Amino acid sequence: MEDASPWWQKARHADRRPRLLARNRITAAVRAWFAAEDFTEVECAALQVSPGNETHLHGFATDLIGPDGAPRRRYLHTSPEFAMKKLVAAGETRIFDFARVWRNRERTALHHPEFVMLEWYRAGAPYTRLMEDCAALLALAAATAGTQSWSHRGREADPTAAPERLTVAAAFARHAGIDLLATIAPDGAPDRPALAAAAEGAGIRFAADDSWTDIYSRILVERIEPHLGIGRPSILCEYPASEAALARRKPGDPRLAERFELYACGVELANAFGELTDPAEQRARFEADMDEKQRLYGERYPIDEDFLTALVAMPETSGIALGFDRLVMLATGAARVEDVMWVPVSE
């Protein structure tokens, strides 16, 4: 049963404090690791023109009042991604940010309305280089916290073991018995009837009006994610092109995208892209996602035109966002991300 006493009550704070101090040590160790890798730490403004243009992300809105007294709608960013890519376009080649970010409608053991996202970019590097970064940072967090095995909800993993690399298609075949690529056209277009039939055959329940993406996400959550990061970390890679978000397509196979996610103990820790630098394709993705957001939630967010302009000047780059609170949670054996936050958001 969760402790109902306030986080600032002395006895509860005394119980929480060892993990909070471990958080500080991990933060310092990660900063030192990035410094050794010749990264520059940056600080991105939280107020942005757009909070992000993914369908299921919900931002916090406010008004910026100018000297003329006129309000201009702004949003607390859900990620520093747009701003950091502008910095790469400006000439930065290795940057990271311990960014405070905000996401509305999210509060569970693994979600919090305000949290810290550790995001970093490597210009000129393949996205597989970020896989190596992830392995190093997991081992570093474990060593700093003094833990050799991580556990969450009965699932265990050795954070120092070399991560398993598994394609999304291989994961669907292994854990759901579904040939995912058979439900994707050669140009990357998803075949909804084909995936619906495969899901039905695998015993996956879904609604009649669920899209290909809805069915795909349901299979991923129910059949794939519980098996990831068990025994050792997992890197789930080569996502379907329709789930690329801001990732470029895989060279030689337009059905797939250069995207991976990192898991440990069944917990998603990071999301990485070989970054898309084509502004026309990125605009089309944003507009499609906002159309879907309008259909589902009755709202849409503006597109950051300055960001699309910056993509033209951005070199080939790989970038990744890691949920720092989740990393500390696993490294310290906490049950919830709130347990490793100095000051959680009030209910």
Backbone torsions as a table, in degrees:
resi	resn	phi	psi	omega
1	MET	NA	132.9	-176.5
2	GLU	-69.7	140.2	178.3
3	ASP	-65.0	124.1	-177.8
4	ALA	-88.2	-7.0	-179.1
5	SER	-72.8	151.4	-179.5
6	PRO	-61.0	150.9	-179.0
7	TRP	-61.4	-24.3	-176.7
8	TRP	-89.1	-2.9	176.7
9	GLN	-63.6	134.1	-168.1
10	LYS	-54.7	-46.5	-177.5
11	ALA	-64.9	-41.1	179.8
12	ARG	-68.0	-41.0	179.0
13	HIS	-62.5	-38.4	178.7
14	ALA	-61.4	-36.2	177.5
15	ASP	-70.2	-36.1	-177.0
16	ARG	-78.7	-27.7	-167.5
17	ARG	-58.4	-40.8	179.4
18	PRO	-57.5	-39.6	178.8
19	ARG	-71.1	-34.3	178.9
20	LEU	-67.3	-39.1	177.2
21	LEU	-68.1	-35.3	175.4
22	ALA	-63.6	-37.9	176.6
23	ARG	-57.7	-45.4	179.6
24	ASN	-61.2	-40.7	179.7
25	ARG	-66.7	-40.5	178.7
26	ILE	-65.5	-40.8	177.4
27	THR	-58.2	-47.4	-179.5
28	ALA	-63.8	-40.3	-179.5
29	ALA	-66.4	-39.8	179.1
30	VAL	-66.0	-42.5	177.3
31	ARG	-59.3	-41.9	179.9
32	ALA	-66.1	-36.9	179.0
33	TRP	-63.6	-45.0	179.3
34	PHE	-65.5	-37.1	177.7
35	ALA	-62.6	-40.1	179.0
36	ALA	-67.0	-26.0	177.6
37	GLU	-88.5	7.8	177.3
38	ASP	66.7	38.0	174.5
39	PHE	-92.9	154.1	173.1
40	THR	-107.7	130.0	176.6
41	GLU	-81.2	133.5	178.9
42	VAL	-121.7	165.2	177.4
43	GLU	-131.3	113.6	-177.1
44	CYS	-94.6	141.5	177.7
45	ALA	-60.8	138.5	180.0
46	ALA	-78.1	-32.5	179.8
47	LEU	-81.8	122.7	-176.7
48	GLN	-135.2	162.2	178.0
49	VAL	-64.0	-37.2	179.3
50	SER	-132.2	140.3	177.6
51	PRO	-80.5	-6.9	-172.4
52	GLY	128.0	153.2	-172.2
53	ASN	-120.4	35.2	173.8
54	GLU	-91.2	143.7	-170.3
55	THR	-53.1	-46.1	-170.3
56	HIS	-99.8	10.2	174.4
57	LEU	-88.2	136.8	-178.9
58	HIS	-122.8	122.1	-176.9
59	GLY	-96.9	166.2	172.2
60	PHE	-97.4	128.6	-176.6
61	ALA	-105.3	149.7	174.9
62	THR	-150.9	175.7	178.4
63	ASP	-116.6	130.4	174.1
64	LEU	-93.4	117.3	-177.8
65	ILE	-93.6	118.9	-179.5
66	GLY	-81.8	173.4	178.3
67	PRO	-58.3	-24.4	178.8
68	ASP	-82.5	-0.9	179.3
69	GLY	84.0	-2.5	-177.8
70	ALA	-84.4	135.9	178.6
71	PRO	-80.5	141.6	175.0
72	ARG	-127.7	120.3	-176.3
73	ARG	-65.4	129.6	175.1
74	ARG	-133.4	165.3	-177.3
75	TYR	-132.8	146.3	168.9
76	LEU	-73.0	129.5	-173.5
77	HIS	-67.5	145.9	174.3
78	THR	-88.9	-9.6	178.7
79	SER	-166.9	150.2	175.7
80	PRO	-83.0	13.6	-170.6
81	GLU	-55.0	-51.5	-176.5
82	PHE	-60.2	-45.2	-178.1
83	ALA	-66.7	-40.0	-178.1
84	MET	-69.1	-34.8	177.3
85	LYS	-69.3	-31.2	174.1
86	LYS	-64.4	-37.7	177.4
87	LEU	-65.9	-37.3	175.8
88	VAL	-65.1	-41.4	176.7
89	ALA	-61.6	-30.6	180.0
90	ALA	-76.8	-11.3	176.8
91	GLY	124.4	-6.1	176.7
92	GLU	-71.0	142.6	-175.0
93	THR	-115.2	-27.5	176.2
94	ARG	-140.9	108.9	-177.3
95	ILE	-136.3	153.0	173.6
96	PHE	-143.6	157.8	-179.3
97	ASP	-144.6	127.0	166.5
98	PHE	-84.4	85.9	-169.0
99	ALA	-95.7	130.8	168.6
100	ARG	-79.1	127.0	-178.1
101	VAL	-130.3	162.4	-174.0
102	TRP	-132.3	133.7	176.4
103	ARG	-137.7	122.5	-178.5
104	ASN	-81.3	163.0	179.2
105	ARG	64.7	18.1	-177.8
106	GLU	-127.3	111.1	172.8
107	ARG	-157.0	101.3	177.4
108	THR	-142.4	-171.0	176.8
109	ALA	-60.8	-27.6	-177.7
110	LEU	-110.4	-0.7	-177.5
111	HIS	-127.1	148.2	178.3
112	HIS	-147.5	145.0	-177.7
113	PRO	-59.9	-32.8	176.4
114	GLU	-127.3	129.6	-178.5
115	PHE	-151.9	176.8	-179.3
116	VAL	-106.3	124.5	176.5
117	MET	-109.1	119.4	174.8
118	LEU	-88.7	111.5	-175.8
119	GLU	-121.7	137.6	178.3
120	TRP	-145.0	155.3	-176.1
121	TYR	-133.5	140.8	175.2
122	ARG	-123.7	106.1	175.9
123	ALA	-71.2	138.1	176.5
124	GLY	78.1	6.0	-178.2
125	ALA	-112.1	144.8	175.9
126	PRO	-70.6	158.3	-176.7
127	TYR	-70.6	-15.7	174.6
128	THR	-66.4	-22.9	176.7
129	ARG	-64.3	-31.7	179.0
130	LEU	-69.8	-26.5	175.2
131	MET	-63.0	-39.9	177.3
132	GLU	-66.1	-39.5	176.9
133	ASP	-59.0	-44.4	-178.1
134	CYS	-59.9	-46.0	179.8
135	ALA	-60.0	-41.5	-179.5
136	ALA	-66.4	-40.8	-177.0
137	LEU	-72.3	-34.5	175.4
138	LEU	-63.3	-46.0	179.2
139	ALA	-63.8	-38.3	179.3
140	LEU	-64.6	-44.3	-180.0
141	ALA	-63.1	-40.3	179.5
142	ALA	-65.2	-44.9	-179.6
143	ALA	-64.3	-40.1	-178.5
144	THR	-67.9	-37.1	179.6
145	ALA	-83.4	-12.4	-179.6
146	GLY	75.4	32.9	179.9
147	THR	-118.4	136.8	-178.8
148	GLN	-103.9	-19.4	178.6
149	SER	-138.6	137.1	178.7
150	TRP	-107.5	147.5	-179.5
151	SER	-143.1	138.9	175.2
152	HIS	-148.7	119.7	179.3
153	ARG	52.0	44.0	175.2
154	GLY	83.3	-1.2	179.0
155	ARG	-104.9	132.3	-175.5
156	GLU	-119.3	154.5	177.3
157	ALA	-154.5	149.4	173.9
158	ASP	-92.9	109.3	-175.7
159	PRO	-69.9	-12.3	179.7
160	THR	-94.1	-7.6	-179.8
161	ALA	-75.4	149.4	177.7
162	ALA	-62.3	128.4	-177.7
163	PRO	-63.4	142.8	171.1
164	GLU	-72.3	135.9	174.9
165	ARG	-108.1	121.2	-173.5
166	LEU	-135.7	126.3	177.1
167	THR	-73.8	156.4	178.3
168	VAL	-60.0	-42.1	-179.9
169	ALA	-61.4	-42.9	179.1
170	ALA	-65.5	-37.6	179.5
171	ALA	-65.9	-41.2	178.5
172	PHE	-64.3	-40.0	179.0
173	ALA	-66.8	-43.3	-175.8
174	ARG	-70.4	-46.2	-170.3
175	HIS	-102.2	-15.4	-179.8
176	ALA	-125.4	-8.9	-178.6
177	GLY	66.4	31.9	-176.1
178	ILE	-118.0	133.3	174.2
179	ASP	-87.2	91.8	-173.8
180	LEU	-64.3	-42.3	-176.7
181	LEU	-64.7	-21.2	176.4
182	ALA	-71.7	-11.4	179.4
183	THR	-104.6	14.7	179.9
184	ILE	-127.6	128.2	-179.9
185	ALA	-69.8	161.6	-179.5
186	PRO	-56.4	-28.1	179.1
187	ASP	-87.9	2.1	178.8
188	GLY	98.6	-5.4	-179.2
189	ALA	-69.6	132.2	-179.7
190	PRO	-76.9	143.0	179.4
191	ASP	-105.2	96.7	-175.2
192	ARG	-62.2	-47.2	179.1
193	PRO	-58.7	-38.0	-179.2
194	ALA	-65.9	-43.0	179.9
195	LEU	-71.0	-36.3	178.0
196	ALA	-60.5	-43.7	179.3
197	ALA	-64.3	-42.0	179.8
198	ALA	-65.6	-40.9	179.7
199	ALA	-65.7	-42.0	178.5
200	GLU	-61.7	-41.4	178.7
201	GLY	-64.9	-26.8	179.6
202	ALA	-90.9	1.6	178.7
203	GLY	80.7	21.8	178.3
204	ILE	-89.6	126.6	179.2
205	ARG	-89.2	140.2	178.5
206	PHE	-154.4	163.1	-177.7
207	ALA	-84.1	155.3	-177.9
208	ALA	-61.8	-30.1	-178.4
209	ASP	-97.8	9.8	177.4
210	ASP	-67.2	138.0	177.4
211	SER	-81.4	175.3	175.0
212	TRP	-55.5	-45.3	-179.0
213	THR	-63.3	-39.7	178.5
214	ASP	-60.9	-45.7	-178.8
215	ILE	-67.2	-43.3	177.4
216	TYR	-56.7	-47.0	-178.1
217	SER	-64.5	-37.3	179.5
218	ARG	-65.5	-43.0	177.9
219	ILE	-63.5	-43.0	-178.7
220	LEU	-59.5	-46.8	-176.7
221	VAL	-70.7	-43.2	-173.8
222	GLU	-80.4	-38.3	-170.4
223	ARG	-111.9	-24.7	-173.1
224	ILE	-100.2	-57.1	-172.2
225	GLU	-56.7	-36.9	179.4
226	PRO	-60.7	-18.1	-178.2
227	HIS	-99.3	0.3	-174.7
228	LEU	-93.7	141.1	178.5
229	GLY	72.0	28.0	178.9
230	ILE	-99.2	123.1	-176.7
231	GLY	87.0	-44.2	175.4
232	ARG	-151.6	164.9	178.5
233	PRO	-62.8	154.7	177.1
234	SER	-122.3	142.6	172.1
235	ILE	-116.8	110.8	179.3
236	LEU	-93.3	117.8	-170.0
237	CYS	-130.4	174.6	179.9
238	GLU	57.5	66.4	-180.0
239	TYR	-73.0	153.9	173.1
240	PRO	-57.0	146.0	-177.5
241	ALA	-59.0	-31.3	179.5
242	SER	-69.4	-15.0	178.1
243	GLU	-110.1	24.8	-173.7
244	ALA	-73.9	-26.5	-175.3
245	ALA	58.6	-106.6	-178.7
246	LEU	-110.9	22.1	-179.9
247	ALA	-96.2	150.8	176.5
248	ARG	-81.3	160.6	178.2
249	ARG	-72.7	153.8	179.5
250	LYS	-70.8	127.3	178.2
251	PRO	-57.3	129.4	177.9
252	GLY	89.3	-9.9	178.8
253	ASP	-148.0	90.2	-176.5
254	PRO	-66.5	-5.5	176.6
255	ARG	-74.5	-18.2	-170.6
256	LEU	-122.9	163.5	179.6
257	ALA	-128.4	154.1	177.2
258	GLU	-81.5	77.5	-180.0
259	ARG	-136.6	141.4	171.0
260	PHE	-142.2	157.3	173.7
261	GLU	-126.1	145.1	-178.7
262	LEU	-103.5	133.8	179.7
263	TYR	-128.8	146.8	169.6
264	ALA	-145.0	131.0	-178.9
265	CYS	57.7	34.0	-178.9
266	GLY	76.3	3.1	-178.0
267	VAL	-101.5	127.0	174.7
268	GLU	-72.7	126.8	-178.1
269	LEU	-109.2	-33.9	-172.8
270	ALA	-150.4	156.4	179.8
271	ASN	-134.1	124.4	-172.3
272	ALA	-128.6	150.3	179.4
273	PHE	-133.7	143.3	152.7
274	GLY	-79.2	112.9	-162.4
275	GLU	-70.4	136.1	173.3
276	LEU	-73.6	132.1	179.0
277	THR	-121.3	11.9	178.4
278	ASP	-93.8	106.7	-175.5
279	PRO	-64.3	-31.9	-179.9
280	ALA	-67.3	-45.6	178.6
281	GLU	-66.7	-38.4	179.7
282	GLN	-65.5	-40.3	177.2
283	ARG	-61.3	-43.8	-179.5
284	ALA	-61.4	-40.0	178.0
285	ARG	-65.3	-45.2	179.8
286	PHE	-59.2	-46.2	-176.9
287	GLU	-65.1	-39.0	177.6
288	ALA	-64.9	-41.4	179.2
289	ASP	-66.7	-38.5	179.3
290	MET	-71.3	-31.8	173.6
291	ASP	-62.5	-43.0	179.2
292	GLU	-68.0	-37.7	177.4
293	LYS	-63.0	-41.4	177.7
294	GLN	-61.3	-41.8	-179.3
295	ARG	-65.8	-41.6	-175.0
296	LEU	-83.3	-40.2	-170.6
297	TYR	-119.0	-5.7	178.6
298	GLY	73.2	23.7	178.0
299	GLU	-150.5	162.4	175.5
300	ARG	-147.1	156.1	179.0
301	TYR	-107.0	151.5	178.1
302	PRO	-67.5	157.9	174.8
303	ILE	-93.9	132.6	178.9
304	ASP	-77.0	96.7	-177.6
305	GLU	-62.8	-33.1	178.3
306	ASP	-62.8	-36.1	177.6
307	PHE	-65.5	-45.1	179.6
308	LEU	-63.5	-36.5	176.9
309	THR	-64.8	-39.5	-179.0
310	ALA	-66.3	-28.8	-179.0
311	LEU	-58.7	-31.2	-179.4
312	VAL	-61.5	-34.9	-177.6
313	ALA	-93.3	0.5	-175.2
314	MET	-86.4	128.2	177.9
315	PRO	-74.9	173.0	174.3
316	GLU	-58.9	127.7	-171.0
317	THR	-146.2	151.6	171.3
318	SER	-119.6	139.4	-177.3
319	GLY	-141.1	157.3	-175.3
320	ILE	-150.8	145.6	175.6
321	ALA	-121.9	127.1	-178.0
322	LEU	-119.7	131.1	177.2
323	GLY	-73.4	101.3	-172.4
324	PHE	-66.7	-36.6	-179.9
325	ASP	-64.7	-37.7	177.4
326	ARG	-66.2	-39.1	177.7
327	LEU	-60.2	-46.7	-179.9
328	VAL	-66.7	-38.3	177.8
329	MET	-55.9	-49.8	-179.6
330	LEU	-67.1	-41.1	-176.7
331	ALA	-66.1	-27.5	-177.0
332	THR	-105.1	-1.5	179.4
333	GLY	76.3	21.1	178.8
334	ALA	-75.2	156.1	-179.2
335	ALA	-88.7	-27.7	-175.7
336	ARG	-136.7	154.1	178.2
337	VAL	-64.0	-30.7	179.5
338	GLU	-61.5	-25.5	-178.3
339	ASP	-68.9	-15.9	-179.6
340	VAL	-117.2	19.7	175.5
341	MET	-106.8	128.3	-179.2
342	TRP	-56.9	-45.7	-179.9
343	VAL	-135.2	98.4	177.5
344	PRO	-67.4	157.7	175.4
345	VAL	-68.4	135.7	-179.8
346	SER	-63.6	143.2	176.1
347	GLU	-68.2	NA	NA
